[in-house]
Amino acid sequence: MTTNTYLTELFGLNGKVAVVIGGTGELCGAMAEGLAAAGAEVVLVGRNAEKARVRLERIEGAGGRGWFHPADAARRPELERLRDEVLRRSGRIDVVVNGAGVNSATPFFEIAEDEFDRISGVNLKGVFFSCQVFGKYLVDRGQGGSVINIGSMSGLVPLSRVFTYSATKSAVHNLSLNLAREWAPHRVRVNVLVPGFFPAEQNRRILTPERVASVMAHTPMKRFGESRELIGATLLLASDAAGSFITGDEIIVDGGYHAMTI
């Protein structure tokens, strides 16, 4: 067996279908490219058709397969329509990535109810409803599957200036571990992929020079992550062979941020 054959058998996703909610964004878009390169048919889910078009051009240009379905992650009926359309068009679902997210740097005492509801709706309700909609399919199908919820360092340790975001991400971590326990007998794995500091649309507004300096001082590798550096962990969690005994875990990709104390 050649090395390439071995790696393909270990991490390959040929014949699989991956639904990437938030796939029009920077981080999940890169993850979608990695899933497609490993052989999966990828469904990009989001609200920006132009970003999806650009990402699909990259996927297809590299020999992968994918398509776009618009949906609001915070609305369960739209997720149900998404599930039905994927099954109609692709015939199966094997991997679900829940990565839609929004953020805000509003000071705590100034956070209005509509802002709290907007952030909670995408970051928490979206993951909760997606796990209901797609998890039920995976459990009922009885052939296993992988759910990858995108967490955050702020879901593990308190980070300043992102109060609602942190609260929702903490809930996502807790929910994921609970579902991992519930669905393990059905071979449906649920894990949390935890990026460290990766510049993306939702956090660029709060990356002031002072905050960047603070992040770098707390990151042993002294740099931000690049979106492509999430692909390896994604394939590990998505693959039946390499990730078959990994569930209820939090895979941290952060340049050592969580290891730094003083």
Stockholm file with secondary structure:
# STOCKHOLM 1.0

chainA/1-262         MTTNTYLTELFGLNGKVAVVIGGTGELCGAMAEGLAAAGAEVVLVGRNAEKARVRLERIEGAGGRGWFHPADAARRPELERLRDEVLRRSGRIDVVVNGAGVNSATPFFEIAEDEFDRISGVNLKGVFFSCQVFGKYLVDRGQGGSVINIGSMSGLVPLSRVFTYSATKSAVHNLSLNLAREWAPHRVRVNVLVPGFFPAEQNRRILTPERVASVMAHTPMKRFGESRELIGATLLLASDAAGSFITGDEIIVDGGYHAMTI
#=GR chainA/1-262 SS CCHHHHHHHHHCCTTCEEEEETTTSHHHHHHHHHHHHTTCEEEEEESCHHHHHHHHHHHHHTTCEEEEEECCTTCHHHHHHHHHHHHHHHSCCCEEEECCCCCCCCCGGGCCHHHHHHHHIIIIIHHHHHHHHHHHHHHHHTSCEEEEEECCGGGTSCCTTCHHHHHHHHHHHHHHHHHHHHHGGGTEEEEEEEECSCCCHHHHTTCCHHHHHHHHHTCTTCSCCCGGGGHHHHHHHHCTTTTTTCCSCEEEESTTGGGCCC
#=GC SS_cons         CCHHHHHHHHHCCTTCEEEEETTTSHHHHHHHHHHHHTTCEEEEEESCHHHHHHHHHHHHHTTCEEEEEECCTTCHHHHHHHHHHHHHHHSCCCEEEECCCCCCCCCGGGCCHHHHHHHHIIIIIHHHHHHHHHHHHHHHHTSCEEEEEECCGGGTSCCTTCHHHHHHHHHHHHHHHHHHHHHGGGTEEEEEEEECSCCCHHHHTTCCHHHHHHHHHTCTTCSCCCGGGGHHHHHHHHCTTTTTTCCSCEEEESTTGGGCCC
//
